[in-house]
Amino acid sequence: ASASHVSVLLERRGVVVVLVVEDNGKGFDVAQVMGSSQQRERLGLYGIEERASLAGGRVTVESRPDAGTTITVEIPLEEAWLRTERAKDPIENRRSAS
């Protein structure tokens, strides 16, 4: 990314946890990178999206060539907590669903 500065912000905004990572690197064309099947084979942004989705959240990527990158991850606390609880005891969850 060739960044000389990176900023990381993690905060709770009501019922959502928000992570914002910004850099002043060389940036990239988001549509081109996200649409590339070759990029999908690597973890990177797709790994971040997948993990956020598993917690009921979403990821926003803003970038353009020569202008740095901002990645925002938003995770709703209640949804993440419910998914964690379900994962802890899948047998009990099947009983309560019947």
Salt bridges, closest charged atoms under 4 A:
GLU11 OE2 - ARG13 NE 2.47
GLU74 OE2 - ARG58 NH2 2.82
GLU79 OE2 - ARG83 NE 2.63
GLU85 OE2 - LYS88 NZ 2.97
GLU92 OE1 - ARG95 NH1 3.05
